[in-house]
Amino acid sequence: MDTQRKKGVLEICVLALLQREPSYGYRIVRDISPYIEVSESTLYPILRRLEAGDCVSTFSQEHNGRLRKYYRIEPQGKEKVRQFLSEAEEMRRIYQFVEEESK
């Protein structure tokens, strides 16, 4: 997959996952990996970008004697997911067109 397209899709996957509940980096990687390849080194810049864009916020919570950084989706992040989903039907039509014309 094209690197830029993958970054955009990963952002949406992270936001979609965080709609369920706040989460932390390693768990986000584990939960998304069955659907799209992602590593922690790819994820953390995405999380920083989403935080800078007010799409996610962070908080720390103790786990086994250590502080763990959690990410929580914000209203702007929820709006990005809604916008992505509203564009999904248009993308399906484009993919269908390209597929049909490539036969």
JOJO-V908519 format. One line per field, one symbol per residue. phi: phi as a letter, one per 30 degrees, with the letter a starting at -180 (. if undefined). burial: I if it has 16 or more other C-alpha atoms within 10 Angstrom, else O. A space follows every 50 residues. Layout:
# JOJO-V908519
phi = ???
burial = ???
This chain:
# JOJO-V908519
phi = .eedddedddedddddddddaeabeeddedddedcadacddddddddddd dddidbbbacbdbhibdcdccbdceddddddededddddddeddddeddd dcd
burial = OOOOOOIOOIIIIIIIIIIOOIIIIOOIIOOIOOOOOIOOOOIOOIIOOI IOOOIIIOOOOOOOOOOOOIIIIIOOIIOIIOOOOOOOOOOOOOOOOOOO OOO
